[in-house]
Amino acid sequence: MGCENKDIRGMFVHTSADANERFGQSMVYNEDHGFTTIYTLTDSYRVYLCGDTHVDTTAQNWERFVLAYKSDLLCPFAIHVGDEIHGKNHWDMFYATAAKRPDLYTSLKDTLFVTPGNHDICFGQWEQYRQYRRSSTYYFETKTLLGKRLDLYICLDSAEGTLGSDAWKWLRGVLEDAKGKNYRHIIIFSHVNLFRSNYQLKFSSNFPLEETYELTQLLTRYGVDMYICGHDHYRHTTLYGGVKYVTLDTLKDGAYNASYMIATMGEKVVLEWIEIKEVEK
């Protein structure tokens, strides 16, 4: 479980770069390639969100998710909140699987936004993550085809159980800059939970208490609508300080509670859970 590491910090060791190093490398990529604007057909659109697919030898639920969001004309993109793969060398296995299904995976990087989980970068796999996913901290926005600004999405790298001091400064700057742009909604997605649920996994971990306090205060102060994460493998929703904190179920093959979430983005955000039955052999 958890990269087979039972360190009390929640199995966030064995990375090849710490949080500040990953942030710095991500910013270099962002500066070279810029931040993304997604254009939508109307003011209302749908976003598909999943997490904790833990792909190892099979990726059936993951492929069903990709097919679902790519088939939805009102869905311009999807979000994965981390732990795409399960363990050591699984990135290569994941992309070997992807090569067999070009109908699903072609241009995936153009429609899928991801954040790293602890399983994605453990065993020194940060370099593989960079190869396939490029950046772990970034933002993007949505606009209508007529240029009307809609929503802001911020990706935070919490794979090691902390954002790191440099990402904190960046996040404050992004939220301060957003104040003058009148975004309809601000959504943050990351891997690690801020609140423990009744289903907390034995070896999973949250942010340090002090960091949780600071982050929740910051999100409330700047009017963030939702913080969406995974990590616990069980659905959980908490409203605190005017911010909705949503933990997604796992999407791992064989999980009895495998599901993903659809967020309909309009003047209000409506959440719907889609449960997946085991794929028939």
C-alpha angles and dihedrals in degrees: 000000000000097000088316090280121127098187110151091240088071103265097297096132128092092066121141094222132028125235095272093048092050090048092050093050090047092052091053089055092045092051091051096045105026130221122296132248116199115204119213131201094230141007088264121063140150130246121197115212132188140156146186098035088157092196112200118141097349136035104183099131091043091053092048089054092050092048091049097053095040089052093053110092091199093055113085095175146355136222131221115196098205147280093083090160131034111220152336117344092002094122090070090045090050093054092044085058090047091053089061092056108045089155088068104030104040109116090001091143090059094057104028125075117194142184123202123254126203091261091053095061105025121110089040094296098140091105091054089049090052090049093054104026102027101201134033100190122046145110137230135185139213126229135172119250087258090059100256109153114234123164141359123219121195123193117205125191108227096152092122094047094259137065095223125232096274094054089050091058091046093049092052089051094049092049092046090050090049092060093078096045099067098225114192093221135005115208125186121194128188138143109250125071125241094203129044116236131203087259096056109154116242096247102024120111142209131211116286109276094249092052092048090054094049094045096048090049091049093050092049093047093054097042099247110178103205142007109201123193145150129200098112095067091222131093115252135161128192130176111209129162091351092303123113112223111201126189115194128219119249118268094202117140111261096019111138091218098043110153145137132213133237118206115198105207115210134116083312127030114238118195124206127182119217113200119207124215120212111280111253113246 
